[in-house]
Amino acid sequence: MAELGPVAWPPAPIRTERLVLREPEARDRAAFVELLASPEVHTYLGGPRPRDELERELPEVPERWPGSFVVDLDGVMIGQILLRRASEYHRPAAVGMADLGYLFLPRAWGFGYAAEACAAALGWLAGVLPGESVVLATQTANVGSMRLAEKLGFTEVERFHAWGAEQWLGLRSPVASSG
């Protein structure tokens, strides 16, 4: 996966009604370890990474690159939003497009935080790269992710089999300006 390209980074923190999307900081390291080691979070992502391996390998300030946002609730990391260029791991139809990914700690599930944070990140992307289409891939078995994709305005491009499961690829076309 490649970075988004020519965008000013880091942006000012993006504030929503309940959340802040911001650049990762050293204080987020423990939450990143928890996120990447969580069996629940990685049910549809090939399984968790071993905690001891993460403790050894994760840098002091994790994932600092354009398109990587920490989702912060009341000063504490609850998830991550990833916006990158889709590459060969995706379907040919997606290569080169912006790709939306997200991970949230299980304690943050069921409160609408993912929808709120993803909508804010997509709004930011539309502002810095107007006219950009966005793709999202998820396992069809991940009902919550499928529901979120629909809520965010993604429409199905195709289904395919990869990583031992049926996958879904959705596309969100740029929002037309009203002016």
N, C-alpha and C positions, 0 to 999 in steps of 0.2 A: 504494500500500500504506500502510496506516495502522498506527500504533503499537498495541501490545497493549492499552493502557488503564491502568487503575488498579493498577499493580504497583509495589512499592518498587524503585527503581533507583538506583544499581547494586546488585545483590545481592552478598553475599560471594562470592569466587571459588568455583566449583564444582569439586571435586576428584574425579577418577576414579582408577582404578588407575595410569594412565600420564599423564593429561592434566589441565590446568587450563582451565576455561572462565571467562573474565574479560572485563571491559570493555576496549575498545581503548585503547591508549596511544600516545604519540608515537613510541616505539621500534618500533611495528608498521608505520609508514608504508611502508617499503621492501617489506615482505612484502605489503601491500595492493596496491602498484603491480605487483609480480610476479604476484599472484593475478589481478588484473583485466586484465593485459596478456597472460596466458598463452593461447596458441592451444589447448593441450591442455585446460585447464580450461573454456574456452568453446566447445568443439566442439559441444555441444548447447544453447548459450545465445546463439546469434546472432553468435558471433565475439568476439574480444578487442577491447579498446579500445586505441588507440595509446598506447604508453608515454610519448611526449613530452607528449601531452595530459594523461595522468594525473599526470605530474610537475608540470605547471603547475596543475592544478585540484584535486588531492586536498588536503584540509586537513591541517594538521600532525598533528592527532589525528583519524583517520578514523572515520566511522560510529559516533558516540557517541549512541545512542538506545536506549530500552528494547527489549530483544529481540535486540540485536546483541552476540554473544559472539565474542571471539577464542578460537581453540583453540590452546593453548600446550603445547608439548612441550619439557621441559627448558629453559624460559625463552625459547623461540623460537616465534613464530607460525607455525603450519603450515596454518591454515584459519580459516574463519568459519562460525558457525551464525547463522541469521537466523530469528527468530520474529516475525511481523507479522500483522496482520489482512488476510485475503484481500480483494481489491477487484475491481472490474469487469474486470480483465485475466484473472481466473479465470472459470471457468464459474459460472453463477448458483447452482448447488448449493453453492458454496464461499464466496460473499460473506459477510463478517462473521466467518468462522471463523478460528482461529489457523492460520497457514500456516508450515510448516517448510521452510527452504531451507538449503543448505550448499554451501560451496566449499572445496576442499582443494588445496594445492599438489601437483603431480605426484609430487614426491619423497616425499610422505606417503601415496600410494596403496598399497593392497594390504596394509596392516598392521592393519586393523580400527579405525583411529582414527575414521573417520566414524561407524561404528556406535556406538562407545563414547561419542563426544561427543554425537551426536544423542540417544542414550538418556538421557544425563545432562541435556540441555536439556529433553527431554520430561518427565523426572522433576521438574525444577525447575518447569516450567509447571503440572504437575498439582498441585504444592504451593501455588502462588500463585493459580491459577485453577482450583480443583477443578471437575470436571464438564465441562471444556472439550474439545470435539472438535478434532482437528487435521487439516488437509489437507496434501497434498504433491502437487505437479505435476512431471512430468518427461517427456521425450521417450521414447517406447517404444523407440527405438533405443539409448538409454542403458542398456545391460544392467546395468552396475554399480549405477546409481541404482535401477533396478527391483528388483534383488536386495536392496538396502539397505532400500527401502520395505517389502518383504515381511518382512524380518528384524525391522523395527521395529514390525510389526503393522498396517500400512496395508492396506486392502482396496480393490479397484477400485470406483470409483463410475461412471466413464465414461471412454471414449476419445473424443478429438475432434481435429480438424485445425486447427492454428493455427501461425503463424510458419513456414509451409512444411513442417511435419512433423506426424506423428501424436503426440499428447500423451496422457498418462495422468494421471488424477486419482484419488488414493487418499484414503481417510478412515481415521483412527484414532480410534475411539470412546474416551470416557473409561474409565479403568480403574476397575472397581467396587471399592469399599472392602469389606474383609472384616470389617466390624465392627458 
